[in-house]
């Protein structure tokens, strides 16, 4: 926390010095950062004041910096700024500005650079016959990014094949069971008329 992170753009002023210490590799070099401004009287860009920094790199960054940097290379350095003031015998206060670098790279706005990945030890537990993941195809298909021809669709790696979405299938509902419709009501049979017996009058 509370560290001063800086990004300095300049040129390598001294050849990197490499040391292989017990704590790991270490390298240092001087970085010259010169300001530029537009001179209206001369109508041209002119160099201004130059600041010098001592850049420190450690471990793998130190090894790569030693193999990549030469005097005069335009570079970009990002790291923690440390300003130290010391009292030396017979001299005034001596001040130095150091950068504990976390990243160093060539400034390709002023030239080209070819990057080569440094070898790394195999992670623990990885066998020699472990399958390697193929590099993805970054080229634009022949049909174009928005074309409709062959090859215009997106390409996926084996692990990135989209899972098909199930499509719901409509199942017809079963037909309703037939309902018995009652027929016309049967008419009741007429009852036979009762016969009356004649009554004898005396």
GIDA-V446450 format. One record per pair of residues at least 6 apart in sequence whose C-alpha atoms are under 7 Angstrom apart, sorted by the first residue. I is the first residue (numbers start at 1). GAP is how many residues later the second one is. D is the distance in Angstrom with one decimal. If there is no record, write none. Layout:
i | gap | d
I | GAP | D
I | GAP | D
//
This chain:
i | gap | d
3 | 77 | 6.5
4 | 76 | 5.6
4 | 77 | 5.5
5 | 74 | 5.5
5 | 75 | 4.6
5 | 76 | 6.1
6 | 72 | 5.7
6 | 73 | 5.8
6 | 74 | 6.3
6 | 75 | 6.4
7 | 69 | 6.9
7 | 70 | 5.6
7 | 71 | 4.3
7 | 72 | 6.7
8 | 68 | 5.8
8 | 69 | 5.3
8 | 70 | 6.5
9 | 24 | 6.2
9 | 66 | 6.0
9 | 67 | 4.5
9 | 68 | 6.5
10 | 21 | 6.4
10 | 22 | 5.4
10 | 23 | 4.3
10 | 24 | 6.7
10 | 64 | 5.7
10 | 65 | 5.7
10 | 66 | 6.6
11 | 20 | 5.8
11 | 21 | 5.3
11 | 22 | 6.6
11 | 61 | 5.4
11 | 62 | 5.4
11 | 63 | 4.4
11 | 64 | 5.8
12 | 18 | 6.2
12 | 19 | 4.9
12 | 20 | 6.4
12 | 58 | 6.7
12 | 59 | 5.0
12 | 60 | 5.1
12 | 61 | 5.4
12 | 62 | 6.6
13 | 17 | 5.2
13 | 18 | 5.4
13 | 19 | 5.8
13 | 58 | 5.5
13 | 59 | 6.2
14 | 15 | 5.6
14 | 16 | 5.3
14 | 57 | 5.5
15 | 14 | 6.2
15 | 55 | 5.9
15 | 56 | 5.5
16 | 11 | 6.3
16 | 12 | 5.5
16 | 13 | 4.6
16 | 50 | 6.0
17 | 10 | 5.4
17 | 11 | 5.5
17 | 12 | 6.5
18 | 8 | 5.9
18 | 9 | 4.4
18 | 10 | 6.9
18 | 48 | 6.7
19 | 6 | 5.9
19 | 7 | 5.2
19 | 8 | 6.1
20 | 6 | 6.3
24 | 35 | 5.4
25 | 33 | 5.7
25 | 34 | 4.6
25 | 37 | 6.1
25 | 38 | 6.8
26 | 31 | 5.8
26 | 32 | 4.5
26 | 33 | 6.1
26 | 36 | 5.3
27 | 29 | 5.9
27 | 30 | 5.2
27 | 31 | 6.4
27 | 35 | 5.0
28 | 26 | 6.8
28 | 27 | 5.4
28 | 28 | 4.5
28 | 29 | 6.2
29 | 25 | 5.8
29 | 26 | 5.4
30 | 22 | 6.6
30 | 23 | 5.7
30 | 24 | 4.6
30 | 25 | 6.1
31 | 21 | 5.6
31 | 22 | 5.1
31 | 23 | 6.2
31 | 24 | 6.7
32 | 18 | 6.4
32 | 19 | 5.8
32 | 20 | 4.7
32 | 21 | 6.6
33 | 17 | 5.4
33 | 18 | 5.1
33 | 19 | 6.3
34 | 13 | 6.6
34 | 14 | 6.2
34 | 15 | 5.8
34 | 16 | 4.2
34 | 17 | 6.3
35 | 12 | 6.0
35 | 13 | 4.9
35 | 14 | 5.9
35 | 15 | 6.5
36 | 9 | 6.6
36 | 10 | 5.7
36 | 11 | 4.8
36 | 12 | 5.5
37 | 8 | 5.6
37 | 9 | 5.6
37 | 10 | 6.7
37 | 11 | 6.8
38 | 6 | 5.8
38 | 7 | 4.5
38 | 8 | 6.2
39 | 6 | 5.9
39 | 7 | 6.2
53 | 44 | 5.3
53 | 45 | 5.5
53 | 46 | 6.7
54 | 43 | 6.5
54 | 44 | 4.7
54 | 45 | 6.2
55 | 43 | 5.8
55 | 44 | 4.8
55 | 45 | 6.2
55 | 46 | 6.4
56 | 43 | 6.1
56 | 44 | 5.0
56 | 45 | 5.8
57 | 43 | 6.5
57 | 44 | 5.5
74 | 32 | 5.9
74 | 33 | 5.4
75 | 29 | 6.9
75 | 30 | 5.5
75 | 31 | 4.3
75 | 32 | 4.8
76 | 28 | 5.8
76 | 29 | 5.4
76 | 30 | 6.1
76 | 31 | 5.9
77 | 24 | 6.5
77 | 26 | 6.0
77 | 27 | 4.7
77 | 28 | 6.7
78 | 23 | 5.7
78 | 24 | 6.0
78 | 25 | 5.3
78 | 26 | 6.5
79 | 20 | 5.7
79 | 21 | 5.2
79 | 22 | 4.1
79 | 23 | 5.0
79 | 24 | 6.8
80 | 19 | 5.4
80 | 20 | 5.0
80 | 21 | 6.5
81 | 17 | 5.9
81 | 18 | 4.7
81 | 19 | 6.6
82 | 15 | 5.8
82 | 16 | 5.1
82 | 17 | 6.2
83 | 13 | 5.8
83 | 14 | 4.5
83 | 15 | 6.2
84 | 11 | 5.6
84 | 12 | 5.3
84 | 13 | 6.5
85 | 8 | 6.5
85 | 9 | 5.5
85 | 10 | 4.3
85 | 11 | 6.5
86 | 7 | 5.7
86 | 8 | 5.1
86 | 9 | 6.3
87 | 6 | 4.9
87 | 7 | 6.0
88 | 6 | 6.8
106 | 7 | 6.9
141 | 10 | 5.6
141 | 11 | 5.8
142 | 9 | 6.3
142 | 10 | 7.0
143 | 6 | 5.2
143 | 7 | 6.3
143 | 8 | 5.9
143 | 9 | 4.8
144 | 8 | 5.9
145 | 7 | 6.2
146 | 6 | 6.7
//
